[in-house]
Amino acid sequence: QVQLVESGGGLVQAGGSLRLSCAVSVSTSSIASMRWYRQTPGKQRELVASLSNSGRTNYLDSVKGRFTISRDNAKNTVYLQMNSLKPEDTAVYYCNVVTWASEYWGQGTQVTVSS
C-alpha cells in the first residue's frame, strides 16, 4: 500500500507559524503533482497549494504570500510552511499526491489558530 503520513499540525496564536510535513512512500519519479488541501466542518474541501514535478506552484488566493509549498526529493517529503497564520486558517489539512496512474491522501492533521 502507498502511504502518506502527515505531521506538524497544532495550536498556534494568530501571527504564528507552522510547518506541515507529508512523508510519501511512492517514488518521486512517479509523482505528477503534490498538493495540500484543507477542510473545516460543514465546508467543502479546498485546494490550498500545489507543486508540480516541474516545480510550478499555485496557491489559494487567501494564502498567497503567507504559505509556501516545497519538497525534499531525497526524503520523499512535501512541506507546507505557514506564516502569519490567521484564525480563518483553522482546518484539517490533507496531503494529496497525484501520480500518472492514481492519487493518494494523507490522514489529515489539525491546525488551530487562536485569536
CYANA upper distance limits for C-alpha pairs under 8 A (distance plus 0.5 A):
  2 VAL  CA     24 VAL  CA      8.21
  2 VAL  CA     25 SER  CA      6.25
  2 VAL  CA     26 VAL  CA      6.87
  2 VAL  CA    104 TYR  CA      7.91
  3 GLN  CA     23 ALA  CA      8.47
  3 GLN  CA     24 VAL  CA      6.58
  3 GLN  CA     25 SER  CA      5.92
  3 GLN  CA     26 VAL  CA      8.26
  3 GLN  CA    104 TYR  CA      8.25
  3 GLN  CA    105 TRP  CA      8.49
  3 GLN  CA    106 GLY  CA      7.83
  4 LEU  CA     22 CYS  CA      6.69
  4 LEU  CA     23 ALA  CA      6.07
  4 LEU  CA     24 VAL  CA      5.25
  4 LEU  CA     25 SER  CA      7.08
  4 LEU  CA     95 CYS  CA      7.82
  4 LEU  CA    104 TYR  CA      7.85
  4 LEU  CA    105 TRP  CA      6.84
  4 LEU  CA    106 GLY  CA      5.15
  4 LEU  CA    107 GLN  CA      7.86
  5 VAL  CA     22 CYS  CA      5.89
  5 VAL  CA     23 ALA  CA      5.69
  5 VAL  CA     24 VAL  CA      7.30
  5 VAL  CA    106 GLY  CA      6.23
  5 VAL  CA    107 GLN  CA      7.30
  6 GLU  CA     20 LEU  CA      7.68
  6 GLU  CA     21 SER  CA      6.07
  6 GLU  CA     22 CYS  CA      4.89
  6 GLU  CA     23 ALA  CA      7.04
  6 GLU  CA     94 TYR  CA      8.27
  6 GLU  CA     95 CYS  CA      7.55
  6 GLU  CA    106 GLY  CA      6.64
  6 GLU  CA    107 GLN  CA      7.22
  6 GLU  CA    108 GLY  CA      7.00
  6 GLU  CA    109 THR  CA      6.91
  7 SER  CA     20 LEU  CA      6.34
  7 SER  CA     21 SER  CA      5.77
  7 SER  CA     22 CYS  CA      7.05
  7 SER  CA    109 THR  CA      6.95
  8 GLY  CA     18 LEU  CA      7.44
  8 GLY  CA     19 ARG  CA      6.30
  8 GLY  CA     20 LEU  CA      4.97
  8 GLY  CA     21 SER  CA      6.54
  8 GLY  CA    109 THR  CA      7.95
  9 GLY  CA     18 LEU  CA      7.52
  9 GLY  CA     19 ARG  CA      8.01
  9 GLY  CA     20 LEU  CA      6.70
  9 GLY  CA    109 THR  CA      5.94
  9 GLY  CA    110 GLN  CA      5.83
  9 GLY  CA    111 VAL  CA      5.52
  9 GLY  CA    112 THR  CA      8.50
 10 GLY  CA     18 LEU  CA      8.33
 10 GLY  CA    110 GLN  CA      6.71
 10 GLY  CA    111 VAL  CA      5.62
 10 GLY  CA    112 THR  CA      6.67
 11 LEU  CA    111 VAL  CA      6.70
 11 LEU  CA    112 THR  CA      5.26
 11 LEU  CA    113 VAL  CA      6.41
 11 LEU  CA    114 SER  CA      7.89
 12 VAL  CA     16 GLY  CA      6.54
 12 VAL  CA     17 SER  CA      7.77
 12 VAL  CA     18 LEU  CA      8.31
 12 VAL  CA    112 THR  CA      6.90
 12 VAL  CA    113 VAL  CA      5.55
 12 VAL  CA    114 SER  CA      6.77
 13 GLN  CA     85 LEU  CA      8.15
 13 GLN  CA    113 VAL  CA      5.87
 13 GLN  CA    114 SER  CA      5.27
 13 GLN  CA    115 SER  CA      6.69
 14 ALA  CA     84 SER  CA      7.43
 14 ALA  CA     85 LEU  CA      5.82
 14 ALA  CA     86 LYS  CA      5.54
 14 ALA  CA     87 PRO  CA      6.83
 14 ALA  CA    113 VAL  CA      6.24
 14 ALA  CA    114 SER  CA      6.21
 14 ALA  CA    115 SER  CA      5.98
 15 GLY  CA     83 ASN  CA      7.56
 15 GLY  CA     84 SER  CA      4.65
 15 GLY  CA     85 LEU  CA      5.38
 15 GLY  CA     86 LYS  CA      6.95
 16 GLY  CA     83 ASN  CA      6.70
 16 GLY  CA     84 SER  CA      5.98
 16 GLY  CA     85 LEU  CA      6.02
 17 SER  CA     81 GLN  CA      8.04
 17 SER  CA     82 MET  CA      5.90
 17 SER  CA     83 ASN  CA      4.93
 17 SER  CA     84 SER  CA      6.70
 17 SER  CA     85 LEU  CA      6.65
 18 LEU  CA     81 GLN  CA      6.69
 18 LEU  CA     82 MET  CA      5.73
 18 LEU  CA     83 ASN  CA      7.25
 19 ARG  CA     79 TYR  CA      7.28
 19 ARG  CA     80 LEU  CA      6.12
 19 ARG  CA     81 GLN  CA      4.94
 19 ARG  CA     82 MET  CA      6.46
 20 LEU  CA     79 TYR  CA      5.96
 20 LEU  CA     80 LEU  CA      5.50
 20 LEU  CA     81 GLN  CA      6.93
 20 LEU  CA     82 MET  CA      8.44
 21 SER  CA     77 THR  CA      7.21
 21 SER  CA     78 VAL  CA      6.39
 21 SER  CA     79 TYR  CA      5.11
 21 SER  CA     80 LEU  CA      7.13
 22 CYS  CA     77 THR  CA      5.91
 22 CYS  CA     78 VAL  CA      5.70
 22 CYS  CA     79 TYR  CA      6.82
 22 CYS  CA     95 CYS  CA      6.83
 22 CYS  CA    106 GLY  CA      8.00
 23 ALA  CA     75 LYS  CA      8.03
 23 ALA  CA     76 ASN  CA      6.49
 23 ALA  CA     77 THR  CA      4.94
 23 ALA  CA     78 VAL  CA      7.18
 24 VAL  CA     76 ASN  CA      5.95
 24 VAL  CA     77 THR  CA      6.33
 24 VAL  CA     78 VAL  CA      8.32
 25 SER  CA     76 ASN  CA      7.58
 26 VAL  CA     30 SER  CA      7.69
 26 VAL  CA     31 ILE  CA      8.40
 26 VAL  CA     76 ASN  CA      8.17
 27 SER  CA     31 ILE  CA      7.62
 27 SER  CA     76 ASN  CA      7.89
 28 THR  CA     73 ASN  CA      6.99
 28 THR  CA     76 ASN  CA      7.04
 30 SER  CA     99 THR  CA      5.95
 30 SER  CA    100 TRP  CA      6.87
 31 ILE  CA     53 ASN  CA      7.00
 31 ILE  CA     97 VAL  CA      7.39
 31 ILE  CA     98 VAL  CA      6.42
 31 ILE  CA     99 THR  CA      4.85
 31 ILE  CA    100 TRP  CA      7.19
 32 ALA  CA     52 SER  CA      6.35
 32 ALA  CA     53 ASN  CA      5.76
 32 ALA  CA     97 VAL  CA      8.33
 32 ALA  CA     98 VAL  CA      6.14
 32 ALA  CA     99 THR  CA      5.58
 32 ALA  CA    100 TRP  CA      6.71
 33 SER  CA     50 SER  CA      7.30
 33 SER  CA     51 LEU  CA      6.10
 33 SER  CA     52 SER  CA      4.76
 33 SER  CA     53 ASN  CA      6.30
 33 SER  CA     97 VAL  CA      6.51
 33 SER  CA     98 VAL  CA      5.64
 33 SER  CA     99 THR  CA      7.45
 34 MET  CA     50 SER  CA      6.21
 34 MET  CA     51 LEU  CA      5.68
 34 MET  CA     52 SER  CA      6.82
 34 MET  CA     53 ASN  CA      8.38
 34 MET  CA     78 VAL  CA      7.67
 34 MET  CA     95 CYS  CA      8.10
 34 MET  CA     96 ASN  CA      6.42
 34 MET  CA     97 VAL  CA      5.13
 34 MET  CA     98 VAL  CA      6.81
 35 ARG  CA     47 LEU  CA      7.94
 35 ARG  CA     48 VAL  CA      8.05
 35 ARG  CA     49 ALA  CA      6.16
 35 ARG  CA     50 SER  CA      4.74
 35 ARG  CA     51 LEU  CA      6.74
 35 ARG  CA     95 CYS  CA      6.43
 35 ARG  CA     96 ASN  CA      5.45
 35 ARG  CA     97 VAL  CA      6.70
 36 TRP  CA     47 LEU  CA      6.77
 36 TRP  CA     48 VAL  CA      6.00
 36 TRP  CA     49 ALA  CA      5.82
 36 TRP  CA     50 SER  CA      6.94
 36 TRP  CA     80 LEU  CA      8.03
 36 TRP  CA     93 TYR  CA      7.27
 36 TRP  CA     94 TYR  CA      6.15
 36 TRP  CA     95 CYS  CA      5.26
 36 TRP  CA     96 ASN  CA      6.50
 37 TYR  CA     45 ARG  CA      7.04
 37 TYR  CA     46 GLU  CA      5.96
 37 TYR  CA     47 LEU  CA      4.93
 37 TYR  CA     48 VAL  CA      5.61
 37 TYR  CA     49 ALA  CA      7.63
 37 TYR  CA     93 TYR  CA      6.14
 37 TYR  CA     94 TYR  CA      5.54
 37 TYR  CA     95 CYS  CA      6.94
 37 TYR  CA     96 ASN  CA      7.84
 38 ARG  CA     45 ARG  CA      6.15
 38 ARG  CA     46 GLU  CA      6.08
 38 ARG  CA     47 LEU  CA      7.17
 38 ARG  CA     48 VAL  CA      7.16
 38 ARG  CA     91 ALA  CA      6.34
 38 ARG  CA     92 VAL  CA      5.90
 38 ARG  CA     93 TYR  CA      4.74
 38 ARG  CA     94 TYR  CA      6.37
 39 GLN  CA     43 LYS  CA      6.92
 39 GLN  CA     44 GLN  CA      6.88
 39 GLN  CA     45 ARG  CA      5.02
 39 GLN  CA     46 GLU  CA      6.95
 39 GLN  CA     91 ALA  CA      5.85
 39 GLN  CA     92 VAL  CA      5.85
 39 GLN  CA     93 TYR  CA      7.11
 40 THR  CA     44 GLN  CA      8.10
 40 THR  CA     45 ARG  CA      8.00
 40 THR  CA     90 THR  CA      7.91
 40 THR  CA     91 ALA  CA      5.39
 40 THR  CA     92 VAL  CA      6.94
 47 LEU  CA     59 TYR  CA      8.39
 47 LEU  CA     60 LEU  CA      7.19
 48 VAL  CA     59 TYR  CA      6.22
 48 VAL  CA     60 LEU  CA      5.45
 48 VAL  CA     63 VAL  CA      7.91
 49 ALA  CA     57 THR  CA      7.67
 49 ALA  CA     58 ASN  CA      6.06
 49 ALA  CA     59 TYR  CA      4.91
 49 ALA  CA     60 LEU  CA      6.75
 49 ALA  CA     68 THR  CA      8.32
 49 ALA  CA     69 ILE  CA      6.96
 50 SER  CA     56 ARG  CA      8.50
 50 SER  CA     57 THR  CA      6.01
 50 SER  CA     58 ASN  CA      5.78
 50 SER  CA     59 TYR  CA      7.15
 50 SER  CA     69 ILE  CA      7.49
 51 LEU  CA     55 GLY  CA      6.48
 51 LEU  CA     56 ARG  CA      6.09
 51 LEU  CA     57 THR  CA      5.12
 51 LEU  CA     58 ASN  CA      7.33
 51 LEU  CA     69 ILE  CA      7.26
 51 LEU  CA     70 SER  CA      7.67
 52 SER  CA     56 ARG  CA      5.71
 52 SER  CA     57 THR  CA      7.10
 57 THR  CA     69 ILE  CA      7.99
 59 TYR  CA     63 VAL  CA      7.18
 59 TYR  CA     64 LYS  CA      6.42
 60 LEU  CA     64 LYS  CA      6.93
 63 VAL  CA     67 PHE  CA      6.17
 66 ARG  CA     82 MET  CA      6.61
 66 ARG  CA     83 ASN  CA      5.60
 66 ARG  CA     84 SER  CA      6.60
 66 ARG  CA     85 LEU  CA      8.19
 67 PHE  CA     80 LEU  CA      7.24
 67 PHE  CA     81 GLN  CA      6.01
 67 PHE  CA     82 MET  CA      5.03
 67 PHE  CA     83 ASN  CA      6.58
 68 THR  CA     79 TYR  CA      8.50
 68 THR  CA     80 LEU  CA      6.17
 68 THR  CA     81 GLN  CA      5.58
 68 THR  CA     82 MET  CA      7.17
 69 ILE  CA     78 VAL  CA      7.82
 69 ILE  CA     79 TYR  CA      6.15
 69 ILE  CA     80 LEU  CA      5.12
 69 ILE  CA     81 GLN  CA      6.91
 70 SER  CA     78 VAL  CA      6.30
 70 SER  CA     79 TYR  CA      5.74
 70 SER  CA     80 LEU  CA      7.10
 71 ARG  CA     76 ASN  CA      7.99
 71 ARG  CA     77 THR  CA      6.17
 71 ARG  CA     78 VAL  CA      4.72
 71 ARG  CA     79 TYR  CA      6.38
 72 ASP  CA     76 ASN  CA      6.43
 72 ASP  CA     77 THR  CA      5.82
 72 ASP  CA     78 VAL  CA      6.88
 73 ASN  CA     77 THR  CA      7.04
 85 LEU  CA     89 ASP  CA      7.04
 85 LEU  CA    113 VAL  CA      7.26
 86 LYS  CA     90 THR  CA      8.11
 86 LYS  CA    113 VAL  CA      6.64
 86 LYS  CA    114 SER  CA      8.29
 86 LYS  CA    115 SER  CA      8.27
 87 PRO  CA    112 THR  CA      7.82
 87 PRO  CA    113 VAL  CA      5.19
 87 PRO  CA    114 SER  CA      6.20
 87 PRO  CA    115 SER  CA      6.71
 88 GLU  CA    113 VAL  CA      8.10
 89 ASP  CA    111 VAL  CA      8.09
 89 ASP  CA    112 THR  CA      7.98
 89 ASP  CA    113 VAL  CA      7.26
 90 THR  CA    110 GLN  CA      8.31
 90 THR  CA    111 VAL  CA      5.87
 90 THR  CA    112 THR  CA      5.09
 90 THR  CA    113 VAL  CA      6.00
 91 ALA  CA    110 GLN  CA      6.60
 91 ALA  CA    111 VAL  CA      6.01
 91 ALA  CA    112 THR  CA      7.14
 92 VAL  CA    108 GLY  CA      6.39
 92 VAL  CA    109 THR  CA      5.88
 92 VAL  CA    110 GLN  CA      4.90
 92 VAL  CA    111 VAL  CA      6.52
 93 TYR  CA    108 GLY  CA      5.81
 93 TYR  CA    109 THR  CA      5.79
 93 TYR  CA    110 GLN  CA      6.78
 93 TYR  CA    111 VAL  CA      7.54
 94 TYR  CA    105 TRP  CA      7.35
 94 TYR  CA    106 GLY  CA      6.16
 94 TYR  CA    107 GLN  CA      7.19
 94 TYR  CA    108 GLY  CA      4.99
 94 TYR  CA    109 THR  CA      7.17
 95 CYS  CA    105 TRP  CA      6.29
 95 CYS  CA    106 GLY  CA      5.50
 95 CYS  CA    107 GLN  CA      8.36
 95 CYS  CA    108 GLY  CA      7.53
 96 ASN  CA    103 GLU  CA      7.62
 96 ASN  CA    104 TYR  CA      6.18
 96 ASN  CA    105 TRP  CA      5.16
 96 ASN  CA    106 GLY  CA      6.89
 97 VAL  CA    103 GLU  CA      6.04
 97 VAL  CA    104 TYR  CA      5.77
 97 VAL  CA    105 TRP  CA      7.13
 98 VAL  CA    102 SER  CA      6.61
 98 VAL  CA    103 GLU  CA      4.75
 98 VAL  CA    104 TYR  CA      7.05
 99 THR  CA    103 GLU  CA      6.26
